C-alpha cells in the first residue's frame, strides 16, 4: 500500500476516500519509555537523557513527603510483563517528573523541557474528552494552533533523536510509529474538517486498538478452551456474538490518564512504621513525664516560615530538603482542599507574593490549593509533634497502638492549636483524614 510515516494513507478501493493509518499510541509510550531506559536518547541539540537521570531524581526525592510520589524504582526497573504496563509508562513520562527536573535540577532544563514536550504530545494522542483545564487533553482541534505546535515540535525531536550506544542509528520502529501518528492525525483532521461532515474535533483515543483487542478477546472466549480459532470458527463466533441478546460493547480501559491525583495514591507515612503493642487491655490516658518535656520543646528547632523569611529559608535548603518541602506543601494543600470552607485564611491569597515560586505553584494548572506560609509552618509543627508523640514513646519506626492513644493525641493537638485544629479534629475524628 506504500504507507510509511511520511505517506500515511491509501485510497479505499471502492469509495476512493483516504484511509489513514495509525500506530497504537498506548504501545508507543511503552516503547518510548522502554527505549529510554534501555538505551537513552540523544536529542538533536546533543542533550543526552539516560536512566541515571531518573535514578538521581529518585535519590534526592526519598523522604516521607515526596514531590514525585507516583514515581518509584519499580518504574525504572521494568522487566517481563512490567514492560507492557501503560500506567507506569505515563507516570514516568509525566508533567510532574518534568517539573521536578526543572525545579530541583536547573542544569537539566533541556531534559525537563523534552519530558514535558513528550507528556503534552502523548496527552494529545490520548485525548478522550471534549473539555479539560489542560488544553493538551482536550479533543484535537479545539485548541488547534497550540496542539499542532506541540505535535510539530515533538515530530522534529523524534525525527532527529538517536539511541545512545545503538549500532544502528536509523529510526527505531517506535520513532516511525510516533511520526506516523502525528502526520496521520493532522491529515485526517484537515480532511474531515474540510469535507461535508465539517468535523470540529477528534477524540484521538478512539484510534487506539483497545476496542479491537477487547473484541478479539470476546471472540476467543466464546470457544471455551480453543483460544486460537481459524477463519471459519471466527466467522461463526462473530455471528453468534452479533445475534446475542444484551450484547455489551467492548470498552477501552488500557489507555489511562495519569494527571488526576486520587486519594489512594497519597501515602503520608512510611511503610516501615509498625505498631508498638504494649498491653492491649491498657487504656492510655496519661503521657510519661519525660515525653511531656519532649513535646513541649519539639517545635523549638523548626525554622520560621513567613513572607519575610521565605527566600532565605529556600536558599538554606539542600535539594533533598527542597523536595521534602514540596511534598509537604502538596499534602498541606490536599488537607486544605477538604477544609477550605473552614480555614480560608490558611490559603495563599496572592500567588505573586511567593518568590521563588513553590512546588505546588509550579505544577498547579488552577486546580490545586496553595497553602499559606502559616499552613506550611503548622504542617511542619504537626508532623514533628506526631513523630515525637509516637516514636519517642514507642521507638524508631514504631507507633503506639494502645487503646485511647488517638483520642489522647487529638486532645493534645487541639489544646496546643486551639484556633486551627479544633474544628478540623471534630470534622474528621471518625474519618480517614488526620491533619497531622
C-alpha positions in Angstrom: 0.0 0.0 0.0 3.0 2.3 0.1 2.3 3.6 3.6 5.1 5.0 5.8 5.5 7.8 8.3 5.5 10.4 5.5 2.8 8.9 3.4 0.2 7.8 6.0 -2.9 7.0 3.9 -4.1 5.0 0.9 -7.3 5.2 -1.1 -10.2 2.9 -0.4 -10.6 0.6 -3.4 -14.4 1.2 -3.7 -15.1 4.7 -2.4 -11.8 6.3 -3.2 -11.7 8.0 0.2 -8.4 8.1 2.0 -7.8 5.5 4.7 -5.4 6.9 7.4 -3.0 4.6 9.2 -2.1 4.9 12.9 0.2 3.1 15.2 -1.3 2.4 18.7 -0.5 5.4 21.0 -0.5 3.4 24.3 2.0 0.9 22.8 4.1 3.9 21.6 4.5 5.4 25.0 5.5 2.0 26.4 8.1 1.6 23.7 9.2 5.2 24.3 9.8 4.5 28.0 11.4 1.1 27.4 13.9 2.5 24.9 14.7 5.5 27.2 15.6 3.1 30.0 17.4 0.5 27.8 19.4 2.9 25.6 18.9 6.5 26.5 18.2 9.3 24.0 20.4 11.9 22.3 18.4 14.9 21.2 19.1 16.9 18.1 20.9 19.6 20.1 23.2 17.0 21.7 21.4 16.7 25.0 21.5 13.2 26.5 18.7 11.6 28.5 19.5 8.5 30.4 18.0 6.2 33.0 20.6 7.5 35.5 18.9 10.9 35.4 15.6 9.4 36.8 17.6 7.4 39.3 19.2 10.6 40.5 15.8 12.2 40.9 14.6 9.3 43.0 17.7 9.5 45.1 17.0 13.1 46.2 13.2 12.7 46.4 13.4 9.9 49.0 11.8 11.5 52.1 8.4 10.7 53.7 6.9 13.7 51.8 7.7 13.4 48.1 7.1 15.6 45.1 7.0 12.6 42.6 5.1 10.3 44.9 4.0 8.1 42.0 7.5 7.5 40.6 9.3 4.6 42.3 12.2 2.3 41.5 9.6 -0.1 40.1 9.0 2.4 37.2 12.7 2.2 36.3 13.4 -1.5 36.7 10.8 -2.9 34.3 11.2 -6.5 33.1 8.9 -9.1 31.6 5.2 -8.2 31.7 6.0 -4.9 33.5 7.3 -3.5 30.2 3.7 -3.7 28.9 2.1 -1.6 31.6 0.7 1.6 30.2 0.1 3.3 33.6 3.7 3.2 34.7 4.9 4.5 31.4 2.5 7.5 31.6 3.7 8.1 35.2 7.3 8.0 34.2 6.9 10.4 31.2 4.8 12.9 33.1 4.4 16.6 33.7 5.2 16.1 37.4 8.5 14.4 36.6 9.4 17.2 34.1 8.6 19.9 36.7 10.7 18.1 39.3 13.7 18.1 36.9 13.2 21.7 36.0 12.9 22.9 39.6 15.4 20.8 41.5 17.9 20.2 38.7 18.3 23.6 36.9 21.2 22.2 34.9 18.8 19.6 33.3 16.4 22.2 31.9 16.6 20.8 28.4 15.8 17.3 29.7 12.9 18.7 31.7 11.6 20.6 28.5 11.8 17.4 26.5 9.9 15.3 29.1 7.3 18.0 29.2 7.0 18.1 25.4 6.6 14.3 25.3 4.0 14.4 28.1 2.0 17.0 26.2 2.3 15.2 22.8 1.1 11.9 24.3 -1.7 13.7 26.1 -2.9 14.9 22.7 -2.6 11.4 21.2 -4.6 10.0 24.1 -7.2 12.8 24.4 -10.6 11.5 25.2 -12.8 14.3 26.5 -14.1 17.5 24.8 -13.3 20.0 27.6 -10.4 19.9 30.1 -8.5 22.5 32.0 -5.4 21.3 30.2 -5.7 22.2 26.5 -3.5 19.2 25.6 -6.1 16.8 27.0 -9.0 18.3 25.1 -10.1 16.8 21.8 -7.8 17.5 19.0 -9.0 20.6 17.0 -10.5 22.6 19.9 -7.1 24.2 20.5 -5.8 23.5 17.1 -2.9 26.0 16.9 -1.5 25.1 20.3 -1.9 21.4 19.8 -0.4 21.5 16.3 2.6 23.5 17.6 3.3 20.8 20.2 3.0 18.0 17.8 5.3 19.7 15.3 8.0 20.3 17.9 7.7 16.7 19.1 7.9 15.5 15.5 11.2 17.3 14.9 12.7 16.0 18.1 11.7 12.4 17.4 12.9 12.6 13.8 16.4 13.7 14.8 16.6 11.7 18.0 19.3 9.0 18.3 19.6 6.0 20.6 22.7 6.1 22.8 25.0 3.2 22.2 22.8 1.6 19.4 24.8 0.2 16.5 22.1 1.1 14.0 21.4 4.8 14.2 18.4 4.6 11.8 15.0 5.4 13.1 13.6 2.8 15.5 10.1 1.4 14.9 8.6 3.3 17.8 10.0 6.6 16.3 8.4 5.8 12.9 5.1 5.0 14.7 5.1 8.3 16.6 5.9 10.2 13.3 3.1 8.3 11.5 0.6 9.1 14.2 1.4 12.8 14.2 1.1 13.1 10.4 -2.0 10.9 10.2 -3.8 12.9 12.9 -3.1 16.3 11.2 -4.0 15.0 7.8 -7.2 13.2 8.9 -8.4 16.3 10.8 -7.8 18.5 7.8 -9.7 16.1 5.5 -12.7 15.6 7.8 -12.8 19.3 8.7 -12.9 20.4 5.0 -15.3 17.6 4.0 -19.1 17.8 4.1 -19.0 16.4 7.6 -17.3 19.6 8.9 -15.8 17.7 11.8 -14.7 20.2 14.6 -12.7 17.9 16.8 -11.4 14.3 17.2 -11.2 12.2 20.3 -7.9 10.7 19.5 -8.2 7.8 21.9 -10.8 6.3 19.6 -8.0 5.3 17.2 -6.1 3.0 19.6 -6.5 -0.7 19.4 -8.0 -1.3 22.8 -11.6 -1.8 21.4 -10.3 -4.2 18.7 -8.2 -6.2 21.3 -11.2 -6.4 23.6 -13.4 -7.6 20.7 -10.8 -10.3 19.8 -10.7 -11.4 23.5 -14.5 -11.9 23.4 -14.4 -13.9 20.2 -11.6 -16.1 21.7 -13.5 -16.7 24.9 -16.7 -17.9 23.2 -14.8 -21.1 22.1 -14.1 -22.3 25.6 -10.6 -23.8 25.7 -10.0 -23.3 22.0 -8.4 -19.8 22.1 -7.0 -19.9 18.5 -10.0 -20.1 16.1 -9.4 -20.4 12.4 -11.2 -18.2 9.9 -14.4 -20.3 9.8 -14.6 -20.6 13.6 -14.1 -16.8 14.0 -16.8 -16.1 11.4 -19.4 -18.3 13.3 -18.3 -16.9 16.7 -18.7 -13.3 15.4 -22.2 -14.1 14.0 -23.2 -15.7 17.4 -21.9 -12.6 19.1 -23.9 -10.3 16.9 -27.1 -12.3 17.4 -26.7 -12.5 21.2 -29.2 -10.5 23.3 -27.9 -8.0 25.8 -24.7 -7.5 23.9 -22.2 -5.4 25.8 -20.0 -3.2 23.6 -16.3 -3.5 24.4 -14.9 -0.5 26.3 -11.4 0.9 26.2 -9.6 0.6 29.6 -5.9 0.1 28.9 -5.1 3.7 28.0 -5.5 5.7 31.2 -4.9 9.3 32.0 -2.3 10.0 34.7 -2.7 13.6 35.7 -5.5 13.2 38.2 -4.4 12.5 41.8 -6.5 10.1 43.7 -6.7 9.5 47.5 -5.3 6.0 47.3 -2.1 7.4 45.6 -1.3 9.7 48.5 1.0 8.0 51.0 1.5 10.1 54.2 3.6 7.8 56.3 6.5 5.4 55.7 5.8 1.7 55.1 8.5 1.0 57.7 6.2 2.0 60.5 5.0 -0.9 62.6 2.7 -0.8 65.7 4.0 -0.9 69.2 1.8 -3.4 71.0 2.1 -3.0 74.8 -0.8 -4.2 76.9 -3.9 -4.5 74.7 -6.2 -4.0 77.7 -4.4 -0.8 78.8 -6.3 2.4 78.1 -3.7 5.1 77.7 -4.9 8.3 79.4 -1.6 9.9 80.5 1.7 10.7 79.0 5.1 9.9 80.7 6.8 13.0 82.2 9.8 12.6 80.0 7.7 12.7 76.9 5.8 15.7 78.2 9.1 17.7 78.2 10.0 16.5 74.7 6.5 17.5 73.4 6.9 21.0 74.9 10.2 21.5 73.2 9.8 19.6 69.9 9.0 22.6 67.7 11.7 24.9 69.0 14.1 23.8 66.3 11.8 24.4 63.4 12.8 27.4 61.3 10.2 30.1 60.9 8.4 30.1 57.5 6.9 33.5 56.6 6.8 36.0 53.7 9.9 37.8 55.1 12.0 34.6 55.6 10.8 32.6 52.5 13.7 33.5 50.2 16.4 32.9 52.8 14.6 29.7 54.0 14.8 28.2 50.5 18.4 29.2 49.9 19.5 27.3 53.0 17.8 24.0 52.0 19.6 21.1 50.2 18.0 19.6 47.2 16.6 16.7 49.3 15.1 19.2 51.8 13.6 21.2 48.9 11.9 18.1 47.6 10.6 17.3 51.1 9.2 20.8 51.4 7.5 20.4 48.1 5.9 17.2 49.2 4.8 18.8 52.5 3.3 21.7 50.6 1.3 19.3 48.4 -0.1 17.4 51.5 -0.9 20.8 53.1 -2.8 21.8 50.0 -4.6 18.5 50.0 -5.7 18.9 53.6 -6.9 22.5 52.9 -8.9 21.3 49.9 -11.0 19.3 52.3 -11.2 22.2 54.9 -11.0 25.3 52.8 -14.5 26.5 53.8 -13.5 26.3 57.4 -10.0 27.8 57.1 -9.9 30.2 54.1 -7.2 32.2 55.9 -4.7 29.3 55.5 -4.8 29.5 51.7 -2.3 31.7 49.9 -4.2 34.8 48.6 -1.7 36.4 46.3 0.5 33.8 44.4 2.8 36.6 43.3 3.6 37.1 46.9 5.8 34.0 47.0 9.2 34.2 45.3 10.8 32.0 44.4 7.7 30.0 43.5 6.9 26.9 45.4 6.4 23.4 44.1 2.6 23.4 44.1 2.6 26.7 42.2 4.8 25.2 39.5 2.7 22.1 38.9 -0.7 23.6 39.5 -2.9 24.4 36.5 -5.5 26.1 38.5 -6.9 23.1 40.3 -4.6 22.7 43.3 -4.9 24.6 46.6 -1.8 26.5 47.5 -1.2 26.7 51.3 -0.2 29.9 53.0 3.1 30.4 54.9 1.3 29.8 58.2 -0.2 26.5 56.9 3.3 25.2 55.9 4.6 26.2 59.3 1.7 24.4 61.0 2.2 21.2 59.0 5.8 21.0 60.0 4.9 21.5 63.6 2.1 18.9 63.5 4.4 16.4 61.8 7.1 17.0 64.4 4.6 16.7 67.2 3.2 13.4 65.8 6.7 11.8 65.5 7.7 13.0 68.9 4.5 11.7 70.4 4.8 8.2 68.9 8.4 7.5 68.2 9.9 8.8 71.4 7.3 6.7 73.2 7.5 3.6 71.0 11.0 3.7 69.5 12.2 4.5 65.9 9.7 3.5 63.2 7.2 2.3 65.7 4.0 3.9 66.8 1.9 3.5 69.9 -1.2 1.4 69.2 -2.7 1.2 72.6 -6.3 1.9 73.4 -7.1 5.6 73.7 -3.9 6.8 72.1 -5.6 8.5 69.1 -8.1 10.4 71.4 -5.2 11.4 73.6 -3.2 12.7 70.6 -6.2 14.6 69.3 -6.9 16.3 72.6 -3.2 17.3 72.9 -3.0 18.8 69.4 -6.4 20.5 69.8 -5.2 22.1 73.1 -1.9 23.2 71.6 -3.5 24.6 68.4 -6.9 25.8 69.7 -7.9 28.1 66.9 -6.8 25.9 64.0 -7.2 22.3 64.9 -10.3 22.0 67.0 -12.8 22.2 64.1 -10.6 20.0 61.9 -10.5 17.2 64.5 -14.2 17.4 65.1 -14.9 17.1 61.4 -12.6 14.3 60.7 -12.4 12.4 64.0 -14.3 9.4 62.5 -12.8 9.7 59.0 -9.6 8.6 57.4 -8.2 12.1 57.2 -5.8 13.1 60.0 -4.3 16.5 59.5 -1.1 15.6 61.2 
